[in-house]
Amino acid sequence: MSFDLIGLVGLAAVIVMLVNLVMAIVLKSQLSGGMVGKRWNILIVLVVMFMAGYLILPFLNRMPIETLRAIVSFIFLGGAIYVLITIRLIYGIIRELSS
């Protein structure tokens, strides 16, 4: 894969995450708190972390392999936490709507 394609994919990822961040912040203003509001703040932080991770993409080829592996591991951990929170959030909403 050429650097131009990698750079283009990285730029697209940053743009999508920026849109996600704006949407998350706008939706946060419509939440009244409670279970959804508490978890939403964590989701916003994770979106910011992912976006920061994507912003370092152009510099990854200059990093030592061990540093690169550590960064990728933290990004994967953040993704796993994001999925966990999202699933628990959806589960809680379904449970509330079913009551």
C-alpha positions as CSV (number, residue, x, y, z in Angstrom):
1,M,0.0,0.0,0.0
2,S,1.5,3.3,-1.0
3,F,2.0,6.2,1.5
4,D,-0.5,8.3,-0.4
5,L,-3.3,5.8,0.1
6,I,-2.4,5.3,3.7
7,G,-2.4,9.1,4.2
8,L,-5.7,9.4,2.5
9,V,-7.3,6.7,4.6
10,G,-5.8,8.3,7.7
11,L,-7.2,11.7,6.8
12,A,-10.7,10.1,6.1
13,A,-10.5,8.5,9.5
14,V,-9.7,11.8,11.2
15,I,-12.6,13.5,9.4
16,V,-15.1,10.8,10.3
17,M,-13.9,10.9,14.0
18,L,-14.3,14.7,14.0
19,V,-17.9,14.3,12.7
20,N,-18.5,11.7,15.4
21,L,-17.1,14.0,18.0
22,V,-19.4,16.9,16.9
23,M,-22.4,14.6,16.9
24,A,-21.5,13.2,20.3
25,I,-21.2,16.6,21.8
26,V,-24.5,17.8,20.2
27,L,-26.3,14.7,21.5
28,K,-24.8,15.2,25.0
29,S,-26.6,18.5,25.2
30,Q,-29.9,16.6,24.7
31,L,-29.3,14.1,27.5
32,S,-30.7,14.7,30.9
33,G,-28.0,12.7,32.7
34,G,-28.6,9.4,34.4
35,M,-27.1,6.2,33.1
36,V,-26.9,7.4,29.5
37,G,-25.4,10.8,30.5
38,K,-22.6,9.2,32.6
39,R,-21.6,6.8,29.9
40,W,-21.8,9.4,27.2
41,N,-19.0,11.4,28.8
42,I,-16.8,8.3,28.6
43,L,-17.7,7.8,25.0
44,I,-16.8,11.4,24.1
45,V,-13.4,10.9,25.8
46,L,-12.8,7.7,23.8
47,V,-13.7,9.4,20.5
48,V,-11.1,12.1,21.3
49,M,-8.5,9.4,22.1
50,F,-9.3,7.6,18.8
51,M,-9.0,10.9,16.9
52,A,-5.7,11.6,18.5
53,G,-4.5,8.1,17.6
54,Y,-5.5,8.7,14.0
55,L,-3.7,12.0,13.9
56,I,-0.4,10.3,14.7
57,L,-0.7,8.0,11.7
58,P,1.7,10.0,9.5
59,F,4.4,9.7,12.2
60,L,4.2,6.0,12.8
61,N,6.8,5.1,10.2
62,R,9.4,7.1,12.3
63,M,8.7,5.3,15.6
64,P,10.5,2.3,17.0
65,I,8.5,-0.9,16.5
66,E,8.0,-1.4,20.3
67,T,6.5,2.1,20.6
68,L,4.3,1.4,17.6
69,R,3.1,-1.9,19.1
70,A,2.3,-0.1,22.5
71,I,0.3,2.6,20.7
72,V,-1.7,0.1,18.7
73,S,-2.3,-2.0,21.8
74,F,-3.8,1.1,23.6
75,I,-5.9,1.9,20.6
76,F,-7.3,-1.7,20.5
77,L,-8.0,-1.5,24.3
78,G,-9.8,1.8,23.8
79,G,-11.8,0.2,21.0
80,A,-12.7,-2.7,23.2
81,I,-13.8,-0.4,26.0
82,Y,-15.8,1.7,23.5
83,V,-17.7,-1.4,22.3
84,L,-18.3,-2.6,25.9
85,I,-19.8,0.8,26.9
86,T,-21.9,1.0,23.7
87,I,-23.3,-2.5,24.2
88,R,-24.1,-1.8,27.9
89,L,-25.6,1.5,27.0
90,I,-27.9,0.0,24.4
91,Y,-28.7,-2.9,26.8
92,G,-29.7,-0.3,29.5
93,I,-31.8,1.7,27.1
94,I,-33.6,-1.5,25.9
95,R,-34.2,-2.5,29.6
96,E,-35.6,0.9,30.4
97,L,-37.9,0.9,27.4
98,S,-39.1,-2.6,28.2
99,S,-40.2,-1.6,31.8
